[in-house]
Every structure is written in structure tokens, then in C-alpha cells.
Amino acid sequence: MLVAIDGPAGAGKSTVARGVARELGFTYLDSGAMYRCVALLSLADPASEPAALAAAARIELSAARVLLDGEDVTERIRSPKVSRAASRVAADPGVRAAMVARQRALMAGGDWVAEGRDIGTVVAPEADLKVFLTADEGERARRRAAELSQPQEAVLAEQRARDRRDTEREHGPLRPADGAVTVDSTGLDAGQVIERISALARGVRGP
């Protein structure tokens, strides 16, 4: 079974997807971490084409760590600079093609909870359950500001710019997938959202 969770930055996708995977006993896939790895490589080597870097990168994901070419980059890929770069490289069709192919190969067997911005629309439109997780932009900004220890207004401005890039890009734009269930996490804690999506998944899977 595959549960696809898409949504904008700050909606709580990573926390919720990890929790749902744990609740259901599924494997968790953070597709955003893969794009962040390509962004990190691109920042270090701006003369190279991002698509070439994506094709050559060795990315290994586990429940808690991200390895890039054998190096633990779990913390480095979460910096604001890498976040901005990830949104840009994700618009590159060559990068997307490389990452989508890897994601599909990873999820070819077993039970998965995958989160990102185009899992239900591009990577796995056949997913058994598709969820579009969102929240009020003010709440999303508050969450990100707390996470990054940055001023909320600055985070909100960057969030709006990122939302525009993600929704307006030509390849794999951010939008709810056909048949997706929209879950608004505004005013809810992570546990409540995890419970709601887990219940949806159990309903789809059946006894």
C-alpha cells in the first residue's frame, strides 16, 4: 500500500508522514530530502548542471538520517539557504526526472508513506490514498519560524515566494492530486493529524 502526502512548506508533512508510517508500520520516504541533497551539491558546485549532479548523486535515506555520497548531511540540508536552493533546482526538469525515477524504484514494493509536493500527481498517481496536507499561511510561517529560530515576517515572505515557485513551475507543480483528501492542519497538533490520516489509510486498506 502507498500513502501519498503532498502539501506546501510548513504544513507539517515530514512530522505527519513519519508519524503515519510509524503508526501503520510502513516505510517513510522524504522526497524533499532528495531535492535538498541536489541543492546542496549545486550550491557547492554552481558551475555544474543540477540535472547532472542529480543523476550522479548517491542518496541514502533512513528513518532519521540522510547520507549524500556517504556523508551525513541530515542537518546541513535543512538550512534556509538549502531550502531556497531546493525550490529552485526542483523546477529543473532533468532533476525532477532523476528524482522521480529513484522514488518510483524505491516504492516499487512494500508499504510506504511518501511525502513531497508531487507524489500524488506525478510520482505515484496510482497511490492507494492521496492526501493534500495544508494549513493557514500564518500558522505555517509560525511553525517554520519556531523551527528555524528566525523572525516570522521574514519566514512568511520567503514562504510566499516558495509557494509561488512550487505552484507555478512547469514540471510537477504543487496542487492537490485527483481524488486527494484535503486535510487542513490549522489548529491541530501533529498527533491529531497523524490519527486522522492513519484512520483514512486503515479505511482504504480494510481489515
ChimeraX attribute file (.defattr): number of C-alpha atoms within 10 A of each C-alpha:
attribute: neighborCount
match mode: 1-to-1
recipient: residues
	/A:1	16
	/A:2	23
	/A:3	29
	/A:4	29
	/A:5	30
	/A:6	29
	/A:7	24
	/A:8	22
	/A:9	24
	/A:10	22
	/A:11	25
	/A:12	20
	/A:13	25
	/A:14	22
	/A:15	14
	/A:16	24
	/A:17	29
	/A:18	21
	/A:19	22
	/A:20	26
	/A:21	21
	/A:22	16
	/A:23	13
	/A:24	15
	/A:25	12
	/A:26	19
	/A:27	19
	/A:28	24
	/A:29	24
	/A:30	20
	/A:31	21
	/A:32	19
	/A:33	24
	/A:34	26
	/A:35	26
	/A:36	25
	/A:37	28
	/A:38	29
	/A:39	27
	/A:40	23
	/A:41	18
	/A:42	22
	/A:43	16
	/A:44	10
	/A:45	12
	/A:46	11
	/A:47	8
	/A:48	12
	/A:49	14
	/A:50	23
	/A:51	21
	/A:52	14
	/A:53	20
	/A:54	24
	/A:55	15
	/A:56	12
	/A:57	17
	/A:58	14
	/A:59	18
	/A:60	15
	/A:61	16
	/A:62	11
	/A:63	12
	/A:64	8
	/A:65	12
	/A:66	22
	/A:67	17
	/A:68	18
	/A:69	13
	/A:70	11
	/A:71	11
	/A:72	13
	/A:73	17
	/A:74	16
	/A:75	9
	/A:76	14
	/A:77	22
	/A:78	15
	/A:79	12
	/A:80	14
	/A:81	13
	/A:82	21
	/A:83	20
	/A:84	16
	/A:85	18
	/A:86	24
	/A:87	20
	/A:88	17
	/A:89	21
	/A:90	28
	/A:91	18
	/A:92	16
	/A:93	16
	/A:94	19
	/A:95	20
	/A:96	20
	/A:97	17
	/A:98	17
	/A:99	22
	/A:100	19
	/A:101	11
	/A:102	17
	/A:103	19
	/A:104	13
	/A:105	10
	/A:106	12
	/A:107	19
	/A:108	11
	/A:109	10
	/A:110	10
	/A:111	16
	/A:112	23
	/A:113	26
	/A:114	30
	/A:115	28
	/A:116	24
	/A:117	28
	/A:118	24
	/A:119	28
	/A:120	29
	/A:121	22
	/A:122	15
	/A:123	24
	/A:124	20
	/A:125	17
	/A:126	14
	/A:127	20
	/A:128	14
	/A:129	23
	/A:130	29
	/A:131	24
	/A:132	25
	/A:133	26
	/A:134	21
	/A:135	20
	/A:136	13
	/A:137	18
	/A:138	16
	/A:139	17
	/A:140	22
	/A:141	25
	/A:142	18
	/A:143	18
	/A:144	21
	/A:145	18
	/A:146	12
	/A:147	10
	/A:148	14
	/A:149	10
	/A:150	13
	/A:151	13
	/A:152	19
	/A:153	13
	/A:154	11
	/A:155	22
	/A:156	19
	/A:157	12
	/A:158	16
	/A:159	21
	/A:160	14
	/A:161	13
	/A:162	19
	/A:163	18
	/A:164	13
	/A:165	17
	/A:166	23
	/A:167	15
	/A:168	14
	/A:169	16
	/A:170	11
	/A:171	17
	/A:172	19
	/A:173	19
	/A:174	22
	/A:175	18
	/A:176	22
	/A:177	22
	/A:178	10
	/A:179	13
	/A:180	20
	/A:181	16
	/A:182	16
	/A:183	17
	/A:184	14
	/A:185	19
	/A:186	15
	/A:187	10
	/A:188	10
	/A:189	11
	/A:190	16
	/A:191	12
	/A:192	13
	/A:193	23
	/A:194	20
	/A:195	15
	/A:196	13
	/A:197	23
	/A:198	21
	/A:199	15
	/A:200	17
	/A:201	20
	/A:202	12
	/A:203	11
	/A:204	13
	/A:205	12
	/A:206	7
	/A:207	5
